[in-house]
Amino acid sequence: MSELVKISISDEALRAALGRLIASLTDTTPTMRAISEIMVDASARAFEQTADPATGAPWQPLSASRQRQRAKKG
């Protein structure tokens, strides 16, 4: 004699979560805004520290001709 086994799965919560995930992937504005803020901050820090933001290596000094150009402009 075999017994009948019935399995019932409630996946409403999973479907709702997947729906929210899909919706968030459709509008990338919040993600892009956050990324752009990070990039602006990294650029500002690079100029403040005069160093590469990724490596921390200092920037090379300006060439003599560029220093002259800046001196002319004040």
mmCIF file of the N, C-alpha and C atoms, coordinates in Angstrom:
data_MODEL
# 
_entry.id   MODEL 
# 
loop_
_atom_site.group_PDB 
_atom_site.id 
_atom_site.type_symbol 
_atom_site.label_atom_id 
_atom_site.label_alt_id 
_atom_site.label_comp_id 
_atom_site.label_asym_id 
_atom_site.label_entity_id 
_atom_site.label_seq_id 
_atom_site.pdbx_PDB_ins_code 
_atom_site.Cartn_x 
_atom_site.Cartn_y 
_atom_site.Cartn_z 
_atom_site.occupancy 
_atom_site.B_iso_or_equiv 
_atom_site.pdbx_formal_charge 
_atom_site.auth_seq_id 
_atom_site.auth_comp_id 
_atom_site.auth_asym_id 
_atom_site.auth_atom_id 
_atom_site.pdbx_PDB_model_num 
ATOM 1   N N  . MET A 1 1  ? 0.834  -1.166 0.000   1.00 0.00 ? 1  MET A N  1 
ATOM 2   C CA . MET A 1 1  ? 0.000  0.000  0.000   1.00 0.00 ? 1  MET A CA 1 
ATOM 3   C C  . MET A 1 1  ? 0.891  1.246  0.000   1.00 0.00 ? 1  MET A C  1 
ATOM 4   N N  . SER A 1 2  ? 0.650  2.160  -0.912  1.00 0.00 ? 2  SER A N  1 
ATOM 5   C CA . SER A 1 2  ? 1.422  3.403  -0.983  1.00 0.00 ? 2  SER A CA 1 
ATOM 6   C C  . SER A 1 2  ? 0.621  4.553  -0.378  1.00 0.00 ? 2  SER A C  1 
ATOM 7   N N  . GLU A 1 3  ? 1.369  5.439  0.232   1.00 0.00 ? 3  GLU A N  1 
ATOM 8   C CA . GLU A 1 3  ? 0.727  6.603  0.840   1.00 0.00 ? 3  GLU A CA 1 
ATOM 9   C C  . GLU A 1 3  ? 0.878  7.797  -0.095  1.00 0.00 ? 3  GLU A C  1 
ATOM 10  N N  . LEU A 1 4  ? -0.102 8.621  -0.127  1.00 0.00 ? 4  LEU A N  1 
ATOM 11  C CA . LEU A 1 4  ? -0.088 9.836  -0.930  1.00 0.00 ? 4  LEU A CA 1 
ATOM 12  C C  . LEU A 1 4  ? 0.559  10.949 -0.107  1.00 0.00 ? 4  LEU A C  1 
ATOM 13  N N  . VAL A 1 5  ? 1.602  11.570 -0.676  1.00 0.00 ? 5  VAL A N  1 
ATOM 14  C CA . VAL A 1 5  ? 2.288  12.671 -0.011  1.00 0.00 ? 5  VAL A CA 1 
ATOM 15  C C  . VAL A 1 5  ? 1.974  13.941 -0.788  1.00 0.00 ? 5  VAL A C  1 
ATOM 16  N N  . LYS A 1 6  ? 1.516  14.913 -0.094  1.00 0.00 ? 6  LYS A N  1 
ATOM 17  C CA . LYS A 1 6  ? 1.187  16.186 -0.727  1.00 0.00 ? 6  LYS A CA 1 
ATOM 18  C C  . LYS A 1 6  ? 2.081  17.262 -0.120  1.00 0.00 ? 6  LYS A C  1 
ATOM 19  N N  . ILE A 1 7  ? 2.770  17.988 -1.003  1.00 0.00 ? 7  ILE A N  1 
ATOM 20  C CA . ILE A 1 7  ? 3.655  19.066 -0.558  1.00 0.00 ? 7  ILE A CA 1 
ATOM 21  C C  . ILE A 1 7  ? 3.085  20.369 -1.087  1.00 0.00 ? 7  ILE A C  1 
ATOM 22  N N  . SER A 1 8  ? 2.989  21.327 -0.222  1.00 0.00 ? 8  SER A N  1 
ATOM 23  C CA . SER A 1 8  ? 2.456  22.627 -0.594  1.00 0.00 ? 8  SER A CA 1 
ATOM 24  C C  . SER A 1 8  ? 3.503  23.689 -0.259  1.00 0.00 ? 8  SER A C  1 
ATOM 25  N N  . ILE A 1 9  ? 3.804  24.553 -1.232  1.00 0.00 ? 9  ILE A N  1 
ATOM 26  C CA . ILE A 1 9  ? 4.809  25.584 -1.029  1.00 0.00 ? 9  ILE A CA 1 
ATOM 27  C C  . ILE A 1 9  ? 4.148  26.945 -1.213  1.00 0.00 ? 9  ILE A C  1 
ATOM 28  N N  . SER A 1 10 ? 4.369  27.814 -0.256  1.00 0.00 ? 10 SER A N  1 
ATOM 29  C CA . SER A 1 10 ? 3.856  29.181 -0.337  1.00 0.00 ? 10 SER A CA 1 
ATOM 30  C C  . SER A 1 10 ? 5.010  30.074 -0.778  1.00 0.00 ? 10 SER A C  1 
ATOM 31  N N  . ASP A 1 11 ? 4.913  30.583 -1.988  1.00 0.00 ? 11 ASP A N  1 
ATOM 32  C CA . ASP A 1 11 ? 6.016  31.388 -2.517  1.00 0.00 ? 11 ASP A CA 1 
ATOM 33  C C  . ASP A 1 11 ? 5.636  32.848 -2.745  1.00 0.00 ? 11 ASP A C  1 
ATOM 34  N N  . GLU A 1 12 ? 4.592  33.321 -2.109  1.00 0.00 ? 12 GLU A N  1 
ATOM 35  C CA . GLU A 1 12 ? 4.169  34.704 -2.308  1.00 0.00 ? 12 GLU A CA 1 
ATOM 36  C C  . GLU A 1 12 ? 5.252  35.699 -1.878  1.00 0.00 ? 12 GLU A C  1 
ATOM 37  N N  . ALA A 1 13 ? 5.878  35.426 -0.735  1.00 0.00 ? 13 ALA A N  1 
ATOM 38  C CA . ALA A 1 13 ? 6.920  36.335 -0.243  1.00 0.00 ? 13 ALA A CA 1 
ATOM 39  C C  . ALA A 1 13 ? 8.107  36.359 -1.209  1.00 0.00 ? 13 ALA A C  1 
ATOM 40  N N  . LEU A 1 14 ? 8.475  35.211 -1.718  1.00 0.00 ? 14 LEU A N  1 
ATOM 41  C CA . LEU A 1 14 ? 9.573  35.143 -2.676  1.00 0.00 ? 14 LEU A CA 1 
ATOM 42  C C  . LEU A 1 14 ? 9.222  35.891 -3.952  1.00 0.00 ? 14 LEU A C  1 
ATOM 43  N N  . ARG A 1 15 ? 8.029  35.694 -4.441  1.00 0.00 ? 15 ARG A N  1 
ATOM 44  C CA . ARG A 1 15 ? 7.595  36.394 -5.657  1.00 0.00 ? 15 ARG A CA 1 
ATOM 45  C C  . ARG A 1 15 ? 7.577  37.903 -5.449  1.00 0.00 ? 15 ARG A C  1 
ATOM 46  N N  . ALA A 1 16 ? 7.126  38.339 -4.278  1.00 0.00 ? 16 ALA A N  1 
ATOM 47  C CA . ALA A 1 16 ? 7.102  39.772 -3.977  1.00 0.00 ? 16 ALA A CA 1 
ATOM 48  C C  . ALA A 1 16 ? 8.518  40.334 -3.936  1.00 0.00 ? 16 ALA A C  1 
ATOM 49  N N  . ALA A 1 17 ? 9.424  39.619 -3.300  1.00 0.00 ? 17 ALA A N  1 
ATOM 50  C CA . ALA A 1 17 ? 10.819 40.069 -3.214  1.00 0.00 ? 17 ALA A CA 1 
ATOM 51  C C  . ALA A 1 17 ? 11.456 40.132 -4.597  1.00 0.00 ? 17 ALA A C  1 
ATOM 52  N N  . LEU A 1 18 ? 11.206 39.146 -5.419  1.00 0.00 ? 18 LEU A N  1 
ATOM 53  C CA . LEU A 1 18 ? 11.741 39.153 -6.782  1.00 0.00 ? 18 LEU A CA 1 
ATOM 54  C C  . LEU A 1 18 ? 11.145 40.296 -7.589  1.00 0.00 ? 18 LEU A C  1 
ATOM 55  N N  . GLY A 1 19 ? 9.878  40.572 -7.372  1.00 0.00 ? 19 GLY A N  1 
ATOM 56  C CA . GLY A 1 19 ? 9.235  41.701 -8.056  1.00 0.00 ? 19 GLY A CA 1 
ATOM 57  C C  . GLY A 1 19 ? 9.883  43.016 -7.682  1.00 0.00 ? 19 GLY A C  1 
ATOM 58  N N  . ARG A 1 20 ? 10.187 43.202 -6.392  1.00 0.00 ? 20 ARG A N  1 
ATOM 59  C CA . ARG A 1 20 ? 10.859 44.432 -5.957  1.00 0.00 ? 20 ARG A CA 1 
ATOM 60  C C  . ARG A 1 20 ? 12.264 44.522 -6.554  1.00 0.00 ? 20 ARG A C  1 
ATOM 61  N N  . LEU A 1 21 ? 12.954 43.396 -6.605  1.00 0.00 ? 21 LEU A N  1 
ATOM 62  C CA . LEU A 1 21 ? 14.289 43.377 -7.189  1.00 0.00 ? 21 LEU A CA 1 
ATOM 63  C C  . LEU A 1 21 ? 14.240 43.776 -8.656  1.00 0.00 ? 21 LEU A C  1 
ATOM 64  N N  . ILE A 1 22 ? 13.322 43.211 -9.389  1.00 0.00 ? 22 ILE A N  1 
ATOM 65  C CA . ILE A 1 22 ? 13.183 43.536 -10.816 1.00 0.00 ? 22 ILE A CA 1 
ATOM 66  C C  . ILE A 1 22 ? 12.851 45.009 -10.989 1.00 0.00 ? 22 ILE A C  1 
ATOM 67  N N  . ALA A 1 23 ? 11.966 45.535 -10.167 1.00 0.00 ? 23 ALA A N  1 
ATOM 68  C CA . ALA A 1 23 ? 11.593 46.946 -10.256 1.00 0.00 ? 23 ALA A CA 1 
ATOM 69  C C  . ALA A 1 23 ? 12.793 47.845 -9.971  1.00 0.00 ? 23 ALA A C  1 
ATOM 70  N N  . SER A 1 24 ? 13.616 47.460 -9.000  1.00 0.00 ? 24 SER A N  1 
ATOM 71  C CA . SER A 1 24 ? 14.776 48.290 -8.670  1.00 0.00 ? 24 SER A CA 1 
ATOM 72  C C  . SER A 1 24 ? 15.825 48.248 -9.774  1.00 0.00 ? 24 SER A C  1 
ATOM 73  N N  . LEU A 1 25 ? 15.866 47.179 -10.523 1.00 0.00 ? 25 LEU A N  1 
ATOM 74  C CA . LEU A 1 25 ? 16.824 47.083 -11.627 1.00 0.00 ? 25 LEU A CA 1 
ATOM 75  C C  . LEU A 1 25 ? 16.363 47.874 -12.838 1.00 0.00 ? 25 LEU A C  1 
ATOM 76  N N  . THR A 1 26 ? 15.086 48.143 -12.917 1.00 0.00 ? 26 THR A N  1 
ATOM 77  C CA . THR A 1 26 ? 14.548 48.888 -14.047 1.00 0.00 ? 26 THR A CA 1 
ATOM 78  C C  . THR A 1 26 ? 14.944 50.353 -13.954 1.00 0.00 ? 26 THR A C  1 
ATOM 79  N N  . ASP A 1 27 ? 14.820 50.959 -12.787 1.00 0.00 ? 27 ASP A N  1 
ATOM 80  C CA . ASP A 1 27 ? 15.178 52.355 -12.588 1.00 0.00 ? 27 ASP A CA 1 
ATOM 81  C C  . ASP A 1 27 ? 16.517 52.416 -11.868 1.00 0.00 ? 27 ASP A C  1 
ATOM 82  N N  . THR A 1 28 ? 17.562 52.684 -12.619 1.00 0.00 ? 28 THR A N  1 
ATOM 83  C CA . THR A 1 28 ? 18.905 52.699 -12.046 1.00 0.00 ? 28 THR A CA 1 
ATOM 84  C C  . THR A 1 28 ? 19.296 54.072 -11.507 1.00 0.00 ? 28 THR A C  1 
ATOM 85  N N  . THR A 1 29 ? 18.363 55.026 -11.521 1.00 0.00 ? 29 THR A N  1 
ATOM 86  C CA . THR A 1 29 ? 18.673 56.378 -11.074 1.00 0.00 ? 29 THR A CA 1 
ATOM 87  C C  . THR A 1 29 ? 19.255 56.422 -9.665  1.00 0.00 ? 29 THR A C  1 
ATOM 88  N N  . PRO A 1 30 ? 18.640 55.789 -8.661  1.00 0.00 ? 30 PRO A N  1 
ATOM 89  C CA . PRO A 1 30 ? 19.221 55.862 -7.322  1.00 0.00 ? 30 PRO A CA 1 
ATOM 90  C C  . PRO A 1 30 ? 20.634 55.276 -7.246  1.00 0.00 ? 30 PRO A C  1 
ATOM 91  N N  . THR A 1 31 ? 20.850 54.177 -7.924  1.00 0.00 ? 31 THR A N  1 
ATOM 92  C CA . THR A 1 31 ? 22.173 53.545 -7.919  1.00 0.00 ? 31 THR A CA 1 
ATOM 93  C C  . THR A 1 31 ? 23.198 54.436 -8.607  1.00 0.00 ? 31 THR A C  1 
ATOM 94  N N  . MET A 1 32 ? 22.840 54.971 -9.759  1.00 0.00 ? 32 MET A N  1 
ATOM 95  C CA . MET A 1 32 ? 23.760 55.839 -10.497 1.00 0.00 ? 32 MET A CA 1 
ATOM 96  C C  . MET A 1 32 ? 24.056 57.113 -9.711  1.00 0.00 ? 32 MET A C  1 
ATOM 97  N N  . ARG A 1 33 ? 23.067 57.643 -9.016  1.00 0.00 ? 33 ARG A N  1 
ATOM 98  C CA . ARG A 1 33 ? 23.264 58.841 -8.204  1.00 0.00 ? 33 ARG A CA 1 
ATOM 99  C C  . ARG A 1 33 ? 24.266 58.540 -7.078  1.00 0.00 ? 33 ARG A C  1 
ATOM 100 N N  . ALA A 1 34 ? 24.120 57.404 -6.433  1.00 0.00 ? 34 ALA A N  1 
ATOM 101 C CA . ALA A 1 34 ? 25.036 57.023 -5.348  1.00 0.00 ? 34 ALA A CA 1 
ATOM 102 C C  . ALA A 1 34 ? 26.456 56.838 -5.877  1.00 0.00 ? 34 ALA A C  1 
ATOM 103 N N  . ILE A 1 35 ? 26.576 56.188 -7.028  1.00 0.00 ? 35 ILE A N  1 
ATOM 104 C CA . ILE A 1 35 ? 27.897 55.974 -7.626  1.00 0.00 ? 35 ILE A CA 1 
ATOM 105 C C  . ILE A 1 35 ? 28.538 57.307 -7.996  1.00 0.00 ? 35 ILE A C  1 
ATOM 106 N N  . SER A 1 36 ? 27.759 58.218 -8.560  1.00 0.00 ? 36 SER A N  1 
ATOM 107 C CA . SER A 1 36 ? 28.318 59.517 -8.959  1.00 0.00 ? 36 SER A CA 1 
ATOM 108 C C  . SER A 1 36 ? 28.793 60.305 -7.746  1.00 0.00 ? 36 SER A C  1 
ATOM 109 N N  . GLU A 1 37 ? 28.070 60.214 -6.627  1.00 0.00 ? 37 GLU A N  1 
ATOM 110 C CA . GLU A 1 37 ? 28.502 60.902 -5.408  1.00 0.00 ? 37 GLU A CA 1 
ATOM 111 C C  . GLU A 1 37 ? 29.826 60.342 -4.907  1.00 0.00 ? 37 GLU A C  1 
ATOM 112 N N  . ILE A 1 38 ? 29.987 59.038 -4.993  1.00 0.00 ? 38 ILE A N  1 
ATOM 113 C CA . ILE A 1 38 ? 31.251 58.408 -4.583  1.00 0.00 ? 38 ILE A CA 1 
ATOM 114 C C  . ILE A 1 38 ? 32.391 58.900 -5.473  1.00 0.00 ? 38 ILE A C  1 
ATOM 115 N N  . MET A 1 39 ? 32.132 58.986 -6.772  1.00 0.00 ? 39 MET A N  1 
ATOM 116 C CA . MET A 1 39 ? 33.167 59.425 -7.708  1.00 0.00 ? 39 MET A CA 1 
ATOM 117 C C  . MET A 1 39 ? 33.539 60.892 -7.483  1.00 0.00 ? 39 MET A C  1 
ATOM 118 N N  . VAL A 1 40 ? 32.557 61.741 -7.227  1.00 0.00 ? 40 VAL A N  1 
ATOM 119 C CA . VAL A 1 40 ? 32.831 63.156 -6.962  1.00 0.00 ? 40 VAL A CA 1 
ATOM 120 C C  . VAL A 1 40 ? 33.668 63.294 -5.695  1.00 0.00 ? 40 VAL A C  1 
ATOM 121 N N  . ASP A 1 41 ? 33.307 62.544 -4.649  1.00 0.00 ? 41 ASP A N  1 
ATOM 122 C CA . ASP A 1 41 ? 34.073 62.592 -3.408  1.00 0.00 ? 41 ASP A CA 1 
ATOM 123 C C  . ASP A 1 41 ? 35.515 62.125 -3.629  1.00 0.00 ? 41 ASP A C  1 
ATOM 124 N N  . ALA A 1 42 ? 35.694 61.058 -4.396  1.00 0.00 ? 42 ALA A N  1 
ATOM 125 C CA . ALA A 1 42 ? 37.043 60.547 -4.667  1.00 0.00 ? 42 ALA A CA 1 
ATOM 126 C C  . ALA A 1 42 ? 37.859 61.576 -5.446  1.00 0.00 ? 42 ALA A C  1 
ATOM 127 N N  . SER A 1 43 ? 37.221 62.251 -6.393  1.00 0.00 ? 43 SER A N  1 
ATOM 128 C CA . SER A 1 43 ? 37.926 63.282 -7.172  1.00 0.00 ? 43 SER A CA 1 
ATOM 129 C C  . SER A 1 43 ? 38.328 64.449 -6.287  1.00 0.00 ? 43 SER A C  1 
ATOM 130 N N  . ALA A 1 44 ? 37.412 64.883 -5.437  1.00 0.00 ? 44 ALA A N  1 
ATOM 131 C CA . ALA A 1 44 ? 37.714 66.001 -4.536  1.00 0.00 ? 44 ALA A CA 1 
ATOM 132 C C  . ALA A 1 44 ? 38.878 65.644 -3.610  1.00 0.00 ? 44 ALA A C  1 
ATOM 133 N N  . ARG A 1 45 ? 38.856 64.436 -3.062  1.00 0.00 ? 45 ARG A N  1 
ATOM 134 C CA . ARG A 1 45 ? 39.957 63.999 -2.194  1.00 0.00 ? 45 ARG A CA 1 
ATOM 135 C C  . ARG A 1 45 ? 41.276 63.943 -2.960  1.00 0.00 ? 45 ARG A C  1 
ATOM 136 N N  . ALA A 1 46 ? 41.220 63.498 -4.201  1.00 0.00 ? 46 ALA A N  1 
ATOM 137 C CA . ALA A 1 46 ? 42.440 63.416 -5.015  1.00 0.00 ? 46 ALA A CA 1 
ATOM 138 C C  . ALA A 1 46 ? 43.057 64.795 -5.180  1.00 0.00 ? 46 ALA A C  1 
ATOM 139 N N  . PHE A 1 47 ? 42.221 65.808 -5.435  1.00 0.00 ? 47 PHE A N  1 
ATOM 140 C CA . PHE A 1 47 ? 42.756 67.159 -5.598  1.00 0.00 ? 47 PHE A CA 1 
ATOM 141 C C  . PHE A 1 47 ? 43.254 67.721 -4.266  1.00 0.00 ? 47 PHE A C  1 
ATOM 142 N N  . GLU A 1 48 ? 42.554 67.425 -3.181  1.00 0.00 ? 48 GLU A N  1 
ATOM 143 C CA . GLU A 1 48 ? 43.000 67.899 -1.874  1.00 0.00 ? 48 GLU A CA 1 
ATOM 144 C C  . GLU A 1 48 ? 44.343 67.284 -1.495  1.00 0.00 ? 48 GLU A C  1 
ATOM 145 N N  . GLN A 1 49 ? 44.525 66.014 -1.801  1.00 0.00 ? 49 GLN A N  1 
ATOM 146 C CA . GLN A 1 49 ? 45.744 65.292 -1.421  1.00 0.00 ? 49 GLN A CA 1 
ATOM 147 C C  . GLN A 1 49 ? 46.786 65.277 -2.535  1.00 0.00 ? 49 GLN A C  1 
ATOM 148 N N  . THR A 1 50 ? 46.434 65.802 -3.693  1.00 0.00 ? 50 THR A N  1 
ATOM 149 C CA . THR A 1 50 ? 47.285 65.757 -4.894  1.00 0.00 ? 50 THR A CA 1 
ATOM 150 C C  . THR A 1 50 ? 47.899 64.370 -5.073  1.00 0.00 ? 50 THR A C  1 
ATOM 151 N N  . ALA A 1 51 ? 47.012 63.381 -5.004  1.00 0.00 ? 51 ALA A N  1 
ATOM 152 C CA . ALA A 1 51 ? 47.465 61.995 -5.121  1.00 0.00 ? 51 ALA A CA 1 
ATOM 153 C C  . ALA A 1 51 ? 46.409 61.160 -5.843  1.00 0.00 ? 51 ALA A C  1 
ATOM 154 N N  . ASP A 1 52 ? 46.854 60.083 -6.445  1.00 0.00 ? 52 ASP A N  1 
ATOM 155 C CA . ASP A 1 52 ? 45.967 59.139 -7.118  1.00 0.00 ? 52 ASP A CA 1 
ATOM 156 C C  . ASP A 1 52 ? 45.036 58.527 -6.065  1.00 0.00 ? 52 ASP A C  1 
ATOM 157 N N  . PRO A 1 53 ? 43.705 58.609 -6.267  1.00 0.00 ? 53 PRO A N  1 
ATOM 158 C CA . PRO A 1 53 ? 42.789 58.075 -5.259  1.00 0.00 ? 53 PRO A CA 1 
ATOM 159 C C  . PRO A 1 53 ? 42.848 56.558 -5.120  1.00 0.00 ? 53 PRO A C  1 
ATOM 160 N N  . ALA A 1 54 ? 43.252 55.860 -6.163  1.00 0.00 ? 54 ALA A N  1 
ATOM 161 C CA . ALA A 1 54 ? 43.291 54.395 -6.113  1.00 0.00 ? 54 ALA A CA 1 
ATOM 162 C C  . ALA A 1 54 ? 44.555 53.880 -5.439  1.00 0.00 ? 54 ALA A C  1 
ATOM 163 N N  . THR A 1 55 ? 45.682 54.527 -5.740  1.00 0.00 ? 55 THR A N  1 
ATOM 164 C CA . THR A 1 55 ? 46.959 54.010 -5.234  1.00 0.00 ? 55 THR A CA 1 
ATOM 165 C C  . THR A 1 55 ? 47.555 54.854 -4.115  1.00 0.00 ? 55 THR A C  1 
ATOM 166 N N  . GLY A 1 56 ? 47.139 56.107 -4.037  1.00 0.00 ? 56 GLY A N  1 
ATOM 167 C CA . GLY A 1 56 ? 47.716 57.013 -3.048  1.00 0.00 ? 56 GLY A CA 1 
ATOM 168 C C  . GLY A 1 56 ? 49.048 57.600 -3.488  1.00 0.00 ? 56 GLY A C  1 
ATOM 169 N N  . ALA A 1 57 ? 49.491 57.231 -4.701  1.00 0.00 ? 57 ALA A N  1 
ATOM 170 C CA . ALA A 1 57 ? 50.765 57.753 -5.206  1.00 0.00 ? 57 ALA A CA 1 
ATOM 171 C C  . ALA A 1 57 ? 50.619 59.246 -5.506  1.00 0.00 ? 57 ALA A C  1 
ATOM 172 N N  . PRO A 1 58 ? 51.591 60.050 -5.087  1.00 0.00 ? 58 PRO A N  1 
ATOM 173 C CA . PRO A 1 58 ? 51.501 61.491 -5.358  1.00 0.00 ? 58 PRO A CA 1 
ATOM 174 C C  . PRO A 1 58 ? 51.566 61.778 -6.856  1.00 0.00 ? 58 PRO A C  1 
ATOM 175 N N  . TRP A 1 59 ? 50.897 62.865 -7.232  1.00 0.00 ? 59 TRP A N  1 
ATOM 176 C CA . TRP A 1 59 ? 50.939 63.273 -8.635  1.00 0.00 ? 59 TRP A CA 1 
ATOM 177 C C  . TRP A 1 59 ? 52.330 63.786 -8.978  1.00 0.00 ? 59 TRP A C  1 
ATOM 178 N N  . GLN A 1 60 ? 52.674 63.667 -10.240 1.00 0.00 ? 60 GLN A N  1 
ATOM 179 C CA . GLN A 1 60 ? 53.943 64.215 -10.704 1.00 0.00 ? 60 GLN A CA 1 
ATOM 180 C C  . GLN A 1 60 ? 53.852 65.734 -10.690 1.00 0.00 ? 60 GLN A C  1 
ATOM 181 N N  . PRO A 1 61 ? 54.957 66.399 -10.435 1.00 0.00 ? 61 PRO A N  1 
ATOM 182 C CA . PRO A 1 61 ? 54.923 67.871 -10.459 1.00 0.00 ? 61 PRO A CA 1 
ATOM 183 C C  . PRO A 1 61 ? 54.584 68.367 -11.858 1.00 0.00 ? 61 PRO A C  1 
ATOM 184 N N  . LEU A 1 62 ? 54.026 69.579 -11.905 1.00 0.00 ? 62 LEU A N  1 
ATOM 185 C CA . LEU A 1 62 ? 53.708 70.174 -13.206 1.00 0.00 ? 62 LEU A CA 1 
ATOM 186 C C  . LEU A 1 62 ? 54.991 70.436 -13.975 1.00 0.00 ? 62 LEU A C  1 
ATOM 187 N N  . SER A 1 63 ? 54.883 70.340 -15.287 1.00 0.00 ? 63 SER A N  1 
ATOM 188 C CA . SER A 1 63 ? 56.048 70.626 -16.124 1.00 0.00 ? 63 SER A CA 1 
ATOM 189 C C  . SER A 1 63 ? 56.369 72.118 -16.030 1.00 0.00 ? 63 SER A C  1 
ATOM 190 N N  . ALA A 1 64 ? 57.589 72.457 -16.398 1.00 0.00 ? 64 ALA A N  1 
ATOM 191 C CA . ALA A 1 64 ? 58.028 73.861 -16.332 1.00 0.00 ? 64 ALA A CA 1 
ATOM 192 C C  . ALA A 1 64 ? 57.146 74.741 -17.210 1.00 0.00 ? 64 ALA A C  1 
ATOM 193 N N  . SER A 1 65 ? 56.781 74.236 -18.404 1.00 0.00 ? 65 SER A N  1 
ATOM 194 C CA . SER A 1 65 ? 55.949 75.052 -19.301 1.00 0.00 ? 65 SER A CA 1 
ATOM 195 C C  . SER A 1 65 ? 54.560 75.282 -18.704 1.00 0.00 ? 65 SER A C  1 
ATOM 196 N N  . ARG A 1 66 ? 54.011 74.276 -18.051 1.00 0.00 ? 66 ARG A N  1 
ATOM 197 C CA . ARG A 1 66 ? 52.689 74.437 -17.427 1.00 0.00 ? 66 ARG A CA 1 
ATOM 198 C C  . ARG A 1 66 ? 52.768 75.392 -16.239 1.00 0.00 ? 66 ARG A C  1 
ATOM 199 N N  . GLN A 1 67 ? 53.850 75.324 -15.495 1.00 0.00 ? 67 GLN A N  1 
ATOM 200 C CA . GLN A 1 67 ? 54.037 76.269 -14.367 1.00 0.00 ? 67 GLN A CA 1 
ATOM 201 C C  . GLN A 1 67 ? 54.112 77.701 -14.878 1.00 0.00 ? 67 GLN A C  1 
ATOM 202 N N  . ARG A 1 68 ? 54.795 77.916 -16.018 1.00 0.00 ? 68 ARG A N  1 
ATOM 203 C CA . ARG A 1 68 ? 54.877 79.245 -16.611 1.00 0.00 ? 68 ARG A CA 1 
ATOM 204 C C  . ARG A 1 68 ? 53.487 79.722 -17.050 1.00 0.00 ? 68 ARG A C  1 
ATOM 205 N N  . GLN A 1 69 ? 52.699 78.801 -17.671 1.00 0.00 ? 69 GLN A N  1 
ATOM 206 C CA . GLN A 1 69 ? 51.350 79.165 -18.107 1.00 0.00 ? 69 GLN A CA 1 
ATOM 207 C C  . GLN A 1 69 ? 50.505 79.613 -16.916 1.00 0.00 ? 69 GLN A C  1 
ATOM 208 N N  . ARG A 1 70 ? 50.593 78.875 -15.842 1.00 0.00 ? 70 ARG A N  1 
ATOM 209 C CA . ARG A 1 70 ? 49.824 79.228 -14.643 1.00 0.00 ? 70 ARG A CA 1 
ATOM 210 C C  . ARG A 1 70 ? 50.291 80.551 -14.049 1.00 0.00 ? 70 ARG A C  1 
ATOM 211 N N  . ALA A 1 71 ? 51.590 80.765 -14.057 1.00 0.00 ? 71 ALA A N  1 
ATOM 212 C CA . ALA A 1 71 ? 52.123 82.020 -13.498 1.00 0.00 ? 71 ALA A CA 1 
ATOM 213 C C  . ALA A 1 71 ? 51.628 83.217 -14.311 1.00 0.00 ? 71 ALA A C  1 
ATOM 214 N N  . LYS A 1 72 ? 51.536 83.069 -15.634 1.00 0.00 ? 72 LYS A N  1 
ATOM 215 C CA . LYS A 1 72 ? 51.046 84.157 -16.483 1.00 0.00 ? 72 LYS A CA 1 
ATOM 216 C C  . LYS A 1 72 ? 49.592 84.495 -16.170 1.00 0.00 ? 72 LYS A C  1 
ATOM 217 N N  . LYS A 1 73 ? 48.806 83.446 -15.908 1.00 0.00 ? 73 LYS A N  1 
ATOM 218 C CA . LYS A 1 73 ? 47.375 83.646 -15.628 1.00 0.00 ? 73 LYS A CA 1 
ATOM 219 C C  . LYS A 1 73 ? 47.130 84.143 -14.208 1.00 0.00 ? 73 LYS A C  1 
ATOM 220 N N  . GLY A 1 74 ? 48.128 83.982 -13.356 1.00 0.00 ? 74 GLY A N  1 
ATOM 221 C CA . GLY A 1 74 ? 47.989 84.450 -11.977 1.00 0.00 ? 74 GLY A CA 1 
ATOM 222 C C  . GLY A 1 74 ? 47.370 83.397 -11.138 1.00 0.00 ? 74 GLY A C  1 
# 
